[in-house]
Each structure stands twice: as C-alpha cells, then as structure tokens.
Amino acid sequence: MFLMIETNGAAAADKAVADSFNEICGILSKCSDEKEAAEFLACLCTPAEREDFSKRWLSVKELYKGTPQREIAKKFNMSLCKITRGSRELRKEDSAFKKILDRLN
C-alpha cells in the first residue's frame, strides 16, 4: 500500500477508496509518456477538477519560489485555504512536494 487517503465512510468503503487511489498512482507511474498520463486524467476528471488540480500544483510551485500567498490567490483566482494547505505540505520535514520540486529544479 502506498498511501492511505482520508475518507469518511464505512471501513470497507474507506479501504476501497484508498485501494483505488493507490491503483491510480500505480497506473500513472506506469504510463509510457506524459501524453498517455494526460489522456488518462482527462478521462477520469471533469474539466473543473482538472482546473482545480492544476491550480493547486501551480500554487505549490509559486510557494516554492517564494511568492506570497495573497499574490498567488489573486494571480490564479484561488482561495487562501487551498494555498495554505500547499504551504503546510511544503513545510513538512519529509515533504513530497519539496522532494519533487527539488528534483525538477
């Protein structure tokens, strides 16, 4: 198991959701290229979900560069709550965001 995501349902439903999330992670890691991963996510998510997902990643990258949260909120028309969540994740000692961004830069 890779990661347990937070769920609110019954234990069996929680396990099914967590297993499904982990399966999606595995599928993405096995995609042959970026286009295949993008096509898979485009089928899985609505346009609004893709926009939200993309904005969250944009905000994390901006935070990593040192851009103030209010500036990010204005730039991408996002709530401060969503940006603050990314900020908290970046500050964690073993941040997955930071590991990925360090590798990309």
C-alpha positions, 0 to 999 in steps of 0.5 A: 500500500502506498498511501492511505487517503482520508475518507469518511465512510464505512471501513470497507468503503474507506479501504476501497477508496484508498485501494483505488487511489493507490491503483491510480498512482500505480497506473500513472507511474506506469504510463509510457509518456506524459501524453498517455498520463494526460489522456488518462486524467482527462478521462477520469476528471471533469474539466473543473477538477482538472482546473482545480488540480492544476491550480493547486500544483501551480500554487505549490510551485509559486510557494516554492519560489517564494511568492506570497500567498495573497499574490498567488490567490489573486494571480490564479483566482484561488482561495487562501485555504487551498494555498495554505494547505500547499504551504503546510505540505511544503513545510513538512520535514519529509515533504513530497512536494519539496522532494519533487520540486527539488528534483525538477529544479 
